[in-house]
Amino acid sequence: MANTLDPKDLKQIINLKQDGYSNRQIGATLGICRNTINSYIHLFKGSGYSFKELLKLDNHTLEKLFTSHTTINNKRYDELMFYFESINKARNHPGFTFLYHYTEYSQKVKDPYSYTQFMEHYHRKYAKIKGSMKLEHEAGKEIFVDFAGKKLQIVDKITGEILPVEVFVAMLPNSQYTYVEACMSQKREDFISCCENALHFYGGVPKAIVSDNLKSAVTRSSRYEAQVNRSFKDFARHYNCVVNPTRSYSPQDKALVENAVHLAYQRIYYPLREMTFFSLADLNKEIKLLLECYNNLLFQRKEASRLELFQSVEREYLKPLSSTRYEIKEYRRAKVQKIGYIYFSPDKTYYSVPYRYIGKETTLHYTKGMVEVYYNQQRIAIHQRSGSKGAYITNKDHLSSSHKQYSQWSPQYFKNKAAVHGSYVAACVERIIAALDYPETGYKRAMGVIQLHKSYGSQRLDNACKRAIQADAVSYNRITNILKNNLDQSSLFLQEETDRGSHIPKHANIRGASNYK
């Protein structure tokens, strides 16, 4: 089944085209069929927009303009590639023929390629890797990143517990200039933070980040078309580069960084073997010193070090860094409530959106300091993130004329509104709001109590509120029941008022008093 290209993939295609990549190179870098790249480039050129203008469009607009999709069938192609591995094991066996293996292949799979396609795919895949050859890496083109297989450790000062820590390794393949950093885990947040620190260590950005198929980088690993996770793709977009995961079970794709990891064991791990560290910061400080020595070592066959090759050759080919650091984004879904807010569960807070989206399912993109609301990949609201539990964060422009009155609601607003109908009404409203964890959830109940004066009058409402306070049962339902059953005018209540010298209306109706318990 075909996969629709993500708008961020479209922007990566445009970025690479601007960098002078051919369509074939773009397809190889992103793991997308070359014919699909050709189709999209044709659509881009016929859209009437320049590449720079297309990059400025939001994801929603870009998706509407280009609805084309890839034509590669991953399952069918993967079956063929896995079968090729078994063919290679038998290549040197006497009597080997491709026709024999094609016949075997066509009987095993449901939808086989033709023999011509079978041979074309085989020669396309293996023609470049016959024998052993040295690859010449273009300066500033790629950065290889990976985690070392072996861990370092720090000691908890309080408990004495030994904590294993991961070691991140990055390398520019042309100069082999290397960056090493220890972090607490291989989780997405740590991985992206290490990648960002590496870019700042180099002082520039390559055209592509070549990563392994680890979970913090891809959502679905594949030998031929891995799916990069949303956050890592957004990180690459922020720094104007692309992500190119290596093929699973293909160590030759990242041979240089594997070698860099091996050298890190020798130049960094070994000197640290008898040292004890009580914090990640102390460990990284020592790693930095050892790394400086390592990058200054002269190559055996070159009259230069990694640092010298980087400074003289590779640095000038790197793109400039973004002016701002990347903030990792998290994603959630939320439905717009009837009052025009979405509920943000991580902080238990509410954020307003334009009232016309009431009832719609939205996607929340949030960082440590910002919450953005998207509908159909179009941003409809943005707010500074509030750490106040239960807060209602409101942009008044989001409210319709019938909703704007709600932005004025506050405990004092309702207290003033209730005081017009009597001191006991005001006291009840104050108690209703104060009794709840979040004042906003009591506003409607408070308004309900105040509105009872329309049916029963201010005097009766004030008497009912007084009785509710005396019974220590202040609530909208309780006050409503007192008024409905005329308990504010019962004989017991009237006697108490008489004893206090209160005025008793001559028309008082005490029906229903016997029902009061």
C-alpha positions in Angstrom: 0.0 0.0 0.0 1.3 3.5 -0.9 2.5 5.9 1.8 1.5 9.6 1.5 4.6 11.8 2.0 4.6 13.9 5.2 4.8 17.7 4.6 8.1 17.7 6.5 9.5 15.2 3.9 8.4 17.6 1.1 10.5 20.3 2.8 13.5 18.0 3.1 13.2 17.3 -0.6 13.2 21.1 -1.3 16.1 21.7 1.0 18.3 19.0 -0.7 17.3 20.3 -4.2 18.4 23.8 -3.1 21.7 22.3 -1.9 22.4 21.1 -5.4 21.5 17.4 -5.0 20.3 15.5 -8.1 16.9 13.7 -7.9 18.7 10.4 -7.7 20.8 11.6 -4.8 17.8 13.0 -3.0 16.0 9.6 -3.3 19.1 7.8 -2.0 19.5 10.2 0.9 15.9 10.1 2.1 15.2 6.5 1.1 12.4 7.4 -1.3 11.9 6.1 -4.8 13.6 8.2 -7.4 10.5 8.3 -9.6 8.6 9.8 -6.7 11.2 12.5 -6.3 11.0 13.2 -10.0 7.2 13.6 -9.7 7.4 16.0 -6.8 10.1 18.1 -8.3 7.9 18.4 -11.4 5.0 19.4 -9.2 7.1 22.0 -7.3 8.3 23.6 -10.5 4.7 23.8 -11.9 3.2 25.2 -8.7 4.1 28.8 -9.5 6.1 29.1 -6.2 9.8 29.3 -5.9 11.6 26.8 -3.6 12.1 29.6 -1.0 8.4 30.4 -1.0 7.4 26.8 -0.7 9.6 26.4 2.4 7.8 29.3 4.0 4.4 27.7 3.6 2.9 26.0 6.6 2.4 22.2 6.6 -1.4 22.4 6.0 -1.0 24.6 2.8 1.8 22.4 1.5 -0.2 19.2 2.0 -3.2 20.7 0.1 -0.9 21.8 -2.8 0.8 18.5 -3.2 -1.3 15.4 -2.6 0.9 13.0 -4.6 2.3 9.9 -2.9 5.0 7.4 -3.1 4.6 4.3 -5.2 7.1 2.0 -3.5 5.6 -1.2 -2.0 7.7 -1.7 1.1 6.6 -5.3 1.8 7.2 -6.6 -1.7 10.6 -4.8 -1.9 11.7 -6.0 1.5 10.9 -9.6 0.6 13.2 -9.3 -2.5 16.0 -7.7 -0.5 16.0 -10.4 2.2 16.0 -13.1 -0.5 19.1 -11.5 -2.1 21.0 -12.1 1.2 20.5 -15.9 0.8 21.6 -15.7 -2.8 24.9 -14.2 -1.8 25.7 -17.0 0.5 25.5 -19.4 -2.4 27.3 -17.4 -5.1 30.5 -19.4 -5.0 28.8 -22.8 -4.9 29.4 -24.9 -8.1 26.3 -24.9 -10.4 25.0 -21.6 -9.1 22.5 -19.8 -11.5 20.3 -16.8 -11.0 17.5 -18.5 -12.9 17.3 -21.3 -10.3 17.1 -18.8 -7.5 14.5 -16.6 -9.3 12.3 -19.7 -9.7 12.6 -20.5 -6.0 11.9 -16.8 -5.1 8.8 -16.6 -7.4 7.3 -19.7 -5.7 7.9 -18.4 -2.1 6.3 -14.9 -2.4 2.7 -13.9 -3.4 3.6 -11.0 -5.7 7.1 -11.7 -7.3 8.9 -9.3 -9.5 9.6 -10.3 -13.1 13.0 -11.9 -13.8 14.2 -8.7 -15.6 13.3 -6.6 -12.5 14.8 -9.3 -10.3 18.2 -9.0 -12.0 18.0 -5.2 -12.3 17.4 -4.8 -8.5 20.2 -7.3 -7.7 22.8 -5.5 -9.8 21.7 -2.1 -8.6 22.1 -3.2 -5.0 25.4 -5.1 -5.2 27.3 -3.6 -8.1 28.7 -0.9 -5.8 29.9 -3.1 -3.0 31.9 -5.8 -4.8 35.2 -6.2 -3.1 36.4 -3.6 -0.6 36.7 0.0 -1.6 37.6 3.2 0.2 34.7 5.7 0.2 35.6 9.4 -0.4 33.3 11.4 1.8 32.3 14.9 0.7 33.2 17.7 3.1 30.2 19.0 5.1 27.8 16.5 3.6 27.0 14.2 6.5 27.5 13.7 10.2 27.4 10.1 11.6 25.9 9.7 15.0 25.6 6.6 17.2 25.7 5.3 20.8 28.6 3.2 22.0 27.8 -0.4 22.9 29.7 -0.2 26.2 28.7 2.2 29.0 30.6 4.4 31.5 29.4 5.0 35.0 28.9 7.5 37.7 28.3 7.1 41.5 25.4 8.5 43.4 26.9 10.6 46.2 24.0 9.9 48.6 23.3 6.2 48.1 26.6 5.1 46.7 24.8 3.4 43.8 26.7 2.9 40.6 24.7 4.3 37.7 25.5 3.2 34.1 25.5 6.1 31.6 25.3 6.0 27.8 28.0 7.4 25.6 27.1 9.3 22.4 29.6 9.6 19.5 29.4 11.9 16.5 31.8 12.2 13.6 32.2 14.2 10.4 33.5 11.5 8.0 35.6 13.8 5.7 37.9 15.0 8.5 36.9 12.3 11.1 36.6 15.2 13.6 34.9 13.5 16.6 32.5 14.5 19.4 31.8 12.4 22.5 29.3 13.0 25.3 28.0 11.0 28.2 24.2 11.1 28.9 21.8 9.3 31.1 19.9 7.3 28.5 19.2 6.7 24.8 15.8 8.2 25.1 14.6 10.7 22.5 15.2 13.8 24.7 18.8 12.8 25.5 19.6 11.7 21.9 18.3 15.0 20.4 20.1 17.0 23.0 23.4 15.2 22.2 22.9 15.8 18.5 22.3 19.5 19.1 25.4 19.7 21.3 27.4 18.0 18.6 26.3 20.6 16.0 27.3 23.4 18.3 30.6 21.7 19.0 31.3 21.7 15.2 29.9 25.3 14.9 27.8 24.4 11.8 25.3 22.0 10.3 25.9 19.4 7.6 23.4 18.5 4.9 22.4 15.3 6.5 22.5 13.5 9.9 23.2 9.7 9.4 21.8 7.8 12.4 21.3 4.2 13.4 17.8 2.7 13.5 17.5 3.3 17.2 14.0 4.0 18.7 14.9 7.6 19.6 15.5 8.4 15.9 12.9 6.3 14.0 9.4 5.1 14.6 9.6 2.2 12.1 12.9 0.7 11.3 13.5 -0.8 7.9 16.5 -1.8 5.7 15.3 0.5 2.9 12.8 3.1 4.0 12.9 3.8 7.8 10.3 6.3 9.2 12.0 9.1 11.2 10.1 10.0 14.3 8.3 13.3 14.5 10.5 15.1 17.0 13.8 14.1 15.3 12.4 15.3 11.9 11.3 18.5 13.5 14.8 18.9 15.0 16.4 18.5 11.6 14.0 21.0 10.1 14.9 23.5 12.8 18.6 23.2 11.8 17.9 23.1 8.1 19.2 19.6 7.4 17.7 16.1 6.8 17.8 12.7 8.6 19.1 9.7 6.8 18.9 6.5 8.9 21.2 3.7 8.0 19.9 0.3 6.9 19.2 -2.3 9.6 21.9 -5.0 9.8 24.1 -3.0 7.5 27.2 -2.0 9.5 29.1 -1.0 6.3 26.7 2.0 6.1 28.3 3.5 9.3 31.7 1.9 9.3 33.5 5.1 10.1 31.4 5.9 13.2 31.8 2.3 14.3 35.5 2.7 14.1 35.2 6.0 16.0 33.5 4.2 18.8 36.3 1.6 18.9 38.9 4.4 19.1 36.8 6.1 21.8 37.2 2.9 23.9 41.0 3.2 23.5 41.5 7.0 23.9 38.7 7.8 26.3 37.3 4.7 28.1 40.7 3.3 29.0 42.2 6.4 30.6 39.0 6.7 32.6 39.0 3.1 33.9 40.3 3.9 37.4 38.6 7.3 37.9 35.4 7.8 39.9 32.8 10.5 39.0 29.9 11.6 41.1 28.0 13.6 38.4 27.5 13.6 34.7 28.9 17.1 34.4 32.3 16.0 36.0 32.4 13.0 33.7 31.8 15.1 30.6 34.4 17.6 31.7 37.1 14.9 31.7 35.8 13.4 28.4 36.2 16.9 26.9 39.9 17.0 27.9 40.6 13.5 26.5 38.6 14.3 23.3 40.7 17.4 22.7 43.9 15.3 22.8 42.4 12.6 20.6 41.3 15.2 17.9 44.8 16.7 18.0 46.6 13.4 17.3 48.3 13.2 13.9 47.0 10.6 11.5 49.7 8.0 10.7 49.6 8.5 7.0 48.7 12.2 6.9 50.6 15.2 8.2 47.6 16.6 9.9 45.2 15.9 12.8 41.4 15.6 12.8 41.1 19.2 14.1 43.5 20.6 11.5 41.6 18.8 8.7 38.3 20.1 10.0 39.5 23.7 10.3 41.3 23.8 6.9 38.8 21.8 4.8 35.4 20.8 6.3 34.3 23.7 8.5 33.7 26.1 5.5 31.2 23.6 3.9 29.0 23.5 7.0 25.7 25.5 7.0 25.3 28.2 9.7 23.7 27.2 13.0 20.1 28.3 13.8 19.9 31.5 15.9 17.9 29.7 18.6 18.3 26.3 20.3 15.8 23.6 19.6 13.1 22.9 22.1 11.9 19.3 21.9 8.2 19.0 21.2 5.7 16.6 22.6 2.4 15.8 21.0 -1.1 15.1 22.3 -4.7 15.1 21.0 -7.5 17.1 22.6 -11.1 17.9 21.8 -12.3 21.6 22.1 -14.8 21.8 24.9 -18.2 23.7 24.7 -16.8 26.6 26.5 -14.0 27.1 23.9 -11.1 25.5 25.8 -8.9 22.5 25.3 -7.8 20.5 28.4 -4.0 20.1 28.6 -3.6 16.9 30.7 0.1 17.1 31.6 -0.4 20.3 33.6 -4.2 19.9 34.2 -4.8 23.4 32.7 -7.1 24.8 30.1 -6.2 26.9 27.0 -8.6 28.9 24.8 -9.0 28.4 21.1 -11.2 30.3 18.6 -14.9 29.5 19.3 -15.5 28.2 15.8 -13.5 25.1 16.6 -15.7 24.0 19.4 -16.3 20.2 19.2 -13.3 19.7 16.9 -10.4 17.2 17.5 -7.1 19.0 17.7 -3.4 18.2 18.0 -1.3 19.9 20.7 2.4 20.6 20.1 4.1 21.6 23.3 7.5 22.4 24.7 8.7 23.5 28.2 7.5 27.0 27.5 4.9 26.9 24.8 1.6 25.2 23.9 0.4 25.3 20.2 -3.0 24.0 19.0 -3.3 22.6 15.5 -6.3 21.6 13.5 -5.8 19.8 10.1 -2.0 20.7 10.4 -2.9 24.4 10.7 -2.0 26.3 13.9 -5.2 27.8 15.4 -3.8 29.0 18.8 -0.6 29.5 20.7 -0.1 30.1 24.4 2.7 30.5 26.9 2.7 27.3 28.9 1.3 27.9 32.4 2.5 25.7 35.3 -0.5 26.7 37.4 -2.6 23.6 38.0 -6.3 24.1 36.9 -5.7 27.5 35.4 -7.8 28.8 32.5 -5.5 30.6 30.0 -7.5 32.8 27.7 -6.9 34.9 24.6 -9.9 37.3 24.5 -9.8 37.3 20.7 -10.8 33.6 20.7 -14.2 34.4 22.4 -17.3 35.2 20.4 -19.5 38.1 21.5 -21.6 35.6 23.5 -18.5 34.2 25.2 -16.6 37.3 26.0 -18.5 37.8 29.3 -16.8 34.6 30.6 -13.4 36.3 30.5 -14.5 38.7 33.3 -15.5 35.9 35.7 -13.6 35.8 39.0 -14.5 35.1 42.6 -14.9 38.8 43.4 -17.1 39.3 40.3 -19.6 36.8 41.6 -19.4 38.0 45.1 -20.3 41.6 44.0 -23.1 40.3 41.8 -24.6 38.2 44.7 -24.3 41.0 47.2 -27.1 42.9 45.4 -29.5 40.2 46.6 -28.4 40.0 50.2 -25.4 39.3 52.4 -26.4 35.6 52.8 -26.5 35.1 49.0 -23.0 36.6 48.8 -21.8 34.4 51.6 -23.2 31.3 49.9 -21.6 32.2 46.6 -18.3 32.7 48.3 -18.5 29.3 50.0 -19.4 27.5 46.8 -16.4 28.9 44.9 -14.0 28.4 47.8 -15.0 24.8 48.4 -13.7 23.7 44.9 -10.1 23.1 43.9 -10.5 25.1 40.7 -12.7 28.3 41.1 -13.7 28.2 37.4 -15.6 24.9 38.0 -17.8 26.7 40.6 -18.6 29.8 38.5 -21.6 28.1 36.8 -23.0 26.9 40.1 -22.6 30.4 41.6 -24.3 31.9 38.6 -27.1 29.4 39.1 -27.7 30.4 42.7 -27.8 34.1 41.7 -30.3 33.5 38.9 -32.8 32.0 41.4 -33.8 35.5 42.3 -35.7 35.7 39.0 -38.1 33.0 40.1 -38.3 33.6 43.9 -37.2 37.2 44.5 -34.2 38.5 46.3 -35.7 38.3 49.8 -36.6 34.6 49.6 -33.3 33.8 48.0 -31.4 35.5 50.9 -33.6 33.6 53.5 -32.9 30.3 51.7 -29.2 31.0 51.6 -29.3 31.8 55.3 -31.0 28.5 56.1 -28.4 26.6 53.9 -25.6 28.2 55.9 -27.2 27.4 59.2 -27.5 23.7 58.1 -23.9 23.8 56.8 -25.2 22.5 53.4 -24.4 25.2 51.0 -24.9 24.1 47.4 -27.0 25.1 44.3 -29.2 21.9 44.6 -29.8 22.4 48.4 -30.8 26.1 48.0 -33.0 25.2 45.1 -34.8 22.5 47.2 -35.3 24.9 50.1 -37.0 27.4 47.7 -39.1 24.7 45.9 -40.4 23.3 49.2 -40.9 26.7 50.8 -38.6 25.7 53.6 -37.3 29.3 53.8 -40.9 30.1 55.1 -41.4 27.1 57.4 -42.8 27.6 60.9 -39.5 26.7 62.5 -37.6 29.1 60.4 -40.3 31.9 60.8 -40.2 31.4 64.6 -36.4 31.9 64.6 -36.8 35.0 62.6 -39.6 36.3 65.0 -37.4 35.7 68.0 -34.8 37.9 66.3 -37.3 40.6 65.5 -37.4 39.9 61.9 -40.4 40.9 59.7 -42.6 37.9 58.7 -44.6 38.4 55.5 -48.4 38.0 56.1 -48.7 36.0 52.9 -46.0 33.5 54.0 -47.0 30.0 52.8 -45.7 27.2 55.1 -46.9 24.3 52.9 -44.3 21.6 52.7 -42.7 22.3 56.1 -43.6 18.8 57.3 -41.4 17.3 54.5 -38.3 18.9 55.9 -36.0 16.6 57.8 
